[in-house]
Amino acid sequence: MSSFFGWLRNNSEHYLLVAAHHKLAQKQGAPAPRPPKGAKEIFWLKVFAPTYNLLPWSLRSKIMKAMPGSHRKTWAPPPRPQGPAV
């Protein structure tokens, strides 16, 4: 995986998870993670995460498939049934 795409994927996953924690804490009335500090965290939590969440899944999927990385691997098809399970 290219270092840029690895960096992008790691940051995306991390900050989308933090944003989900904020959203869940607000919904449940629980303490939220600390507020973002610095330009990097503000960008990822206040710009990237909300923008990503607004995109339709079909567009998100196309973007992910266009980038190199392990997310492009597909699952093997399930084995064909050999007869009754019992």
N, C-alpha and C positions, 0 to 999 in steps of 0.2 A: 504494500500500500504506500502510495506517495506520502511523503511527510506532511504536505499541506492538507491532503484529504484526511489523513489520520488525525491531524490537529483539529480540523473542522468537525470531524465526526465526534471526537472526544469532547470538545467544547459543547457541541450541539446536544449530545446526550446529557452531559452534566447540567447545563443550564435549563434544558427542558424539564429535567427531573426536579430541579430547585423550583422552577416556576409552578410545576404541578404540586409540589409541597406547599407553596404559598397559597395556591388556589384551594387545596384541600383544607388547609388550616383555617382559611377564611370561612369556608363553607361549614366546617365543623365547630368553629369557635375555639379552636386550639391555638396555642402559641405558634407563630409563623417563624420560619428561618430568619436570620438577621437580614436587614435590608441591604440592597446592593451597595457596595463601596467602590469608588473609582470608575473611570470611564469604561473599562472592560466589562465589569459586571453590569453596569447600567445599560450598556449596549445589548448584551446578551439577554438580560431579563426584561428590559423595557422596550426593546426594538425587535430583536430576533425572535424571541419566544412568542410574543403576540402575533407577529407577522406570520410565523410558521403555523400557528394554530388557525389562522384565517384561511390558509391555503386549502383547497379541496384535496382529498386524499389522492385522487388520480394525478394531480400535479406533483405532490410530494413524492409519490411513488416513482414517477418519471425522473425526477431530479436525483433520487437515490440510486436508481438503476443506471443513470448516466455517469455516476461517479465510481471510480475503482474502489474496491474494498470487499470485505467479507460479506457485506449485506447483499451482494450480487449472487451469492451462492444459493442454489435452489435445493429444496428438500427432495430426497429420493421419493419416488412414488410408493404408496403403501403396497405391501405384498398382496397378490391376488388371493382371495379366499380358496381354500383347498377342500372345502366341504362344510358340513354342519359343525358348529362350535361345540356341540355337546354330543 
